[in-house]
Amino acid sequence: MAIFNSGDSAHKSTKPDTNTTIITAGSTIKGEMNLACNLYVDGEFEGVINSSKEVNVGKNGHIKGDISTTRLVVQGYVEGSVNAARVEIKAQGRVNGSIESGELVIEAKGIFEGNSIVKNAPQTPMKTSDSDNIPADTLISAISENKAKVS
């Protein structure tokens, strides 16, 4: 059984971002989802997910395809490409594919196989080699001495 929730009029006091669409264990869905609410997948989904909120993959969950979201939490299995501000792979979670994120957290026993790109990462300064700090005449002298010893 799958439950889709785009808002419950009986609960007008709740904030819209607390709504969650749930794909329960035993359900299989193929297609494209564009969501303005959270998504919890404990069944199987194949296709494209675009969510402006959080996507949670439960222990029984399996997503095959592309995911674009604010935050992805994986306790099940994801295969495909992920683009998110934050990705968390929990202890039994597994991601196979590519991840582009601002933050990537992998707990012990979590598995990630693929490529990762860090978005908005600060540039690391280039390390200067020790020879950059040695005067040229000293280097030439040292090279000449080593050639003399080798000959």
N, C-alpha and C positions, 0 to 999 in steps of 0.2 A: 504494500500500500504506500502511495506517495501522498504527501500533504503539501499543498501549495497555499501559502498565506500571503495575500497582498494587503492585508489590513482587516481587522475585525471591528465592525461598527459597534459591537457590544462593549468594546474596550476603548472608548474614545479618550479615556484619561491616560492611556499609555502613549509613549512617544512613538512616532513612526519608525525610528531606527531600531526599536526593540522587536519588530516583526521578524520572523524567521521562516524561510521556506525550508521544508524538510523532505528529503528523499530517504525513505525508510529502507531498512534491510529487506532484501527480497525484491526490490523494485529495480527495473532497468529502464533508463530513459536515454534517448538519443536526440540531439538537436542543439539549439542555441538558446542560452538563457541570458537575459539582460535584467539585472536586479538592482533595486534601490533598497534592498533589505538584506539581512544576513541569510546565508545558505548553510544548511547542515546536510551533508551527504553521508548516509550510512548504507546506501544501496550502490548501484552502478550508474554512472553517467558517462556518455560518450558524446563529445562535441565541444562547443565553445561556451565558456562562462565569463560574463562581464558583470562585475558587481562593484558598486561604489561602497560597499560595506565589507563584512568579514565572511570568508568562506572557510568552513570547518569540515574536514574529512574524518568521519568517525572510524573506529577500529575495523568495521566491516565495509567501509566505504572504498570505492575504486572510481577514480576519474581518469578518463583517457581523452586527452585533447588539450586545448589552450585555456588558461585561466588568467584573467586580468582582474585584480582586486586590490583593496587597500591592505588587507591582512589575510594570510593563508595559514591555517593551522592543520597539520597533517598527522593523524594517528593511524590512518589506513594507507592506501597506495595511490599515488598520482604518477601518471606517465604522460609526458608532453611538455609544453612550454608554459612557464609561469612568469607573470610580470606583476609584482606587488611591492608595496612600500616595505612590508615586513613578512617574512616567511619563517614559520616555526615548524621544525620536524621533531615530533615527540618521540619518546622511547621506542615505540613499536611502529612508527611511521616510516614510509619509504617514498622517495621521489626519484624517478628515473627520467631525465630529460634536461632541460635548461631552465635556470632560474635567473631572472633579472630583478634585483631587489635592492633597497636601501639597507636592509638588515636581514641577515640570515642566521638563524639560531638552530643548531642541531644538538638535541639532547643525546646523552649516552645511549647507545643501542639504536639510535635513529640512523637511517641509511639514506645517503644521497649519492647517486651515480649520474654524472653528467657534467655540464658546464655551468659556471656561475659568473655573473657579471654584477658588480656592485655599482648601483646608481649613486650619483652625487658624491663619490668618494674623493676626499682631498688628494691632491697630487702629492706624491712622496718625492722629496728632493733627491736628485741624483747623487749617489755617493761618489765622492772624488777619490781617485786612487791615490796611493801614497806617492806615486811618481809625479803627481800634480804639484806637490809641495817641495820637490827637490829641484834645485837650480839646474838648468840645462847643461852647463859645463861640468857639473858633478856627474850627471848621468852619462855624458859622453866619455868622461874619464873612466867611469866604472865599466862601461861597455868595452872600451879599449883594453882595460886590464883583463877582463874575462876572455876576450879574444886571444890575448897573448898567452893566457894560461891554457886555453884549449888547444892552441897550435902546437 
